[in-house]
Amino acid sequence: MADEFIEQDFSGVDWYAEERTGDRFIRCRFHHADLTESQTHGVIFEDCDFGNAKFNASTHEESAFVNCKFERTSFFDATLTGCKLAGSEFISAALRPMTAEGGDWAYVSLRLADLTDVVLRDVRLVEADFTGANLTGADLSGADLSRAVLAEADIRRADLRRATLDHLDTSGLDITGVRLGIAQAVALAQHRGAVVEA
């Protein structure tokens, strides 16, 4: 049976390899919590604070971390499938290697994050903030990057095939090795002032 927890302090909790389904946590605190190799299915974390927490090698399916704060939290080798992280903020978090497939990460803040070779495939990243982030070699194929902020980000060798790039400002970015579909490449060239002729 699923449980609901409101404004509770789970700091220091050891949920190593535990499996949780359908639980809901609202405005809870998880400082120094160990969720290594844990599994969540349909679990909701809303407005929760994760400081120095560990999600290493954990798996999450159809779970939500909405408007959460992850400061100095480790997601080493974590896998998130169809999860919602809308409005969440990552500060000095360890996010690689990490794999996310699908899900809604709109308005998430990943400023200055090291996302080298991270997989964010088919993820909705509308208005996500990647200011100063390292996205070198990241797999963003199929992602919706509409109105995302990439100021001073490093996107070299990133895979943007099938990604939605509407209202995305790539001016000033080094696109060396970036993987694009033909239509995307044409649109990017035109955006940068090129005249494309058949």
Secondary structure as UniProt FT lines:
FT   STRAND          4..6
FT   TURN            11..12
FT   TURN            16..17
FT   STRAND          19..21
FT   STRAND          24..26
FT   TURN            31..32
FT   TURN            36..37
FT   STRAND          39..41
FT   STRAND          44..46
FT   STRAND          49..51
FT   TURN            56..57
FT   STRAND          59..61
FT   STRAND          64..66
FT   STRAND          69..71
FT   TURN            76..77
FT   STRAND          78..81
FT   TURN            86..87
FT   STRAND          89..91
FT   STRAND          98..101
FT   TURN            106..107
FT   TURN            111..112
FT   TURN            116..117
FT   STRAND          119..121
FT   TURN            126..127
FT   TURN            131..132
FT   TURN            136..137
FT   TURN            141..142
FT   TURN            146..147
FT   TURN            151..152
FT   TURN            156..157
FT   TURN            161..162
FT   TURN            166..167
FT   TURN            171..172
FT   TURN            176..177
FT   HELIX           182..191
FT   TURN            192..193
//
